[in-house]
Amino acid sequence: MKSMKLLASAVSLALVCVSCVCGSNASTRKSFPDNAFKEVPREYFNVCDKGGVVKSFKYTTRDNQTPGSKEFEKSALVYLPYGYDEKDTSTCYNVLYLMHGGGDSPAWYLGGEGQNTRLKNIIDHLIANGEMKPLIICALSYYTDYSNDATKNCIDYHFELDKDVIPVFEKQYHTYAKGDVSQKSLDDSRWHRAFGGFSMGACATWSVFEFCLGEMGYFIPMSGDCWAKGRGNSVESAKHLAETVAKNGKTAKDFYIYSGCGRNDVAEPNMTPMINEMKKYPETFIYCDNFADGNLYQCIYEQGGHDINSVMRVMYNGLPKLFD
């Protein structure tokens, strides 16, 4: 009898611990693959028989911080998974908004309309082999017609994303918002939406985490730390990010961050210390080897530098850990 009571107590404690991370408003995901690094299978770099397609997406934007600013058109690239049917409004897809690094464009990830890249091939194979659910990717750019300040553009990109991209994109494509881009609908569908980026795009990712946490459940910053308190300021950045979560009325159960970089990456000396500082706020950032146990992880590609080779491996490992 005593042993039965001890077992019951242990189960009760385990349930309490799980609820700390995955409370009633948390992701409903039931399966959590381990976060440990795996190399990309060689065949995943090749074209997949069940490959998705890349299309162009255009939208109108402006300087959202200056009333009455001139509108202009921007382009993005969209990855649509194999089997996506524009007429099938009953099937909903997870969506990843993805930002490039300095001096590049959405083509760095997806090539261009009707093209294949090694990263696209990897995503095709992950979906075809059932390692992750089909998803839509919208590859964006932080370049604008009104500012040449790349850092400011990345830190402020959340304005454009929130006001000009998502409202148009998620009316056009079959996401879990189901065409309803009201704030309530976006908040309710946040577990089916992610933002990620490389280098300068990682800077944008941390900023989106700060300002769009209500609409986003998952984040994949690659090869870049948060610059809200200055580049390389790991102590203040970690504190700021923890305060951001509380300011947004969120807790550890409300998001997942799968970060990553190469071991020889020029950004690693800034990114790793910031992740380590974030671990000092365990009530907010729970570092783990499996997202069943926490909400923060850093993937390291030991042979990697600050390049697409590291990005492909971080995304190969990270994307299957996102979404319900």
Buried (B, 14 or more C-beta within 10 A) or exposed (E): EEEEEEEEEEEEEEEEEBEBBBEEEBBEBEEBBBBEBEEBEEEBBBEBEEBBBBBEBEBEBBBBEEEEEEEEEBEBBBBBBBEBEEEEEEEBBBBBBBBBBBEBBBBBBBBBEEEBBBBBBBBBBBBBEEEBBBBBBBBBBBBBBBEEEBBEBBBBBBBBBBEBBBBBBBEEBBBBBBEEBEEEBBEBBBBBBBBBBBBBBBBBBBBBBBBBBBBBBBBBBBBBBBBBBEEBBBEBBBBBBBEBBEEBEBBBBBBBBBBBBBEBBEBBEBBBBBBEBBBEBEEBBBBBEEBBBBBBBBBBBEEBBBBBBBBBBBBBBBBBBBBB
